[in-house]
Amino acid sequence: MIKAISFAGLCLLVTLFVRAESTALAVDDWYQNHYAPLWKEDSWDKLEEASTFYDETLYLHPPEGPMIAVDSRAWLAESLAGWKSDGWVSSVVAEYQSDQLNPSTTMFKVKWRDWYADGHEEFSCGWYVADLEGDGWVITQYGEIDCAEHGL
């Protein structure tokens, strides 16, 4: 009986490990190959598509002060308009680090290379939390971070 329980427990652990590993690959693929490319070209015209990557409510972590909950679509619309008026043209991922907390929650630190209409480029960094909801991942939390302070 003990061998049967041990074997069943082992099977459960292997199943959970395989699911966690496949989920980790899926979330990295989702971020790198589906979300990140949105920002490569004419991104300010992609509000509808970009908003599908965010939960309805986004929790922002400002550099100072408490976390705040915002309507993600409204926040994206305002951010895209502001970035466009700043002359922002496009961004690509320069560095990416993920840390899967459990099979349904992953944190990312991302360093973006940003290009502007006047020809200059700069780097910006963000911290994200993505949660598995239904069949897909959505970004539920975001905060701007200092690249150097976070090893990016």
Buried (B, 14 or more C-beta within 10 A) or exposed (E): EEEEEEEEEEEEEEEEEEEBEEBBEBBBEBBBEBBBEBBEEEBBEBBEEBBEBBBEEBBBBEEEEEEEEBBBBEBBBEBBEEBBEEEBBBBEBBBBEBEBEEBBBBBBBBBBBBBBEEEEEEBBBBBBBBBBEEEBBBBBBBBEBEBEEEEB
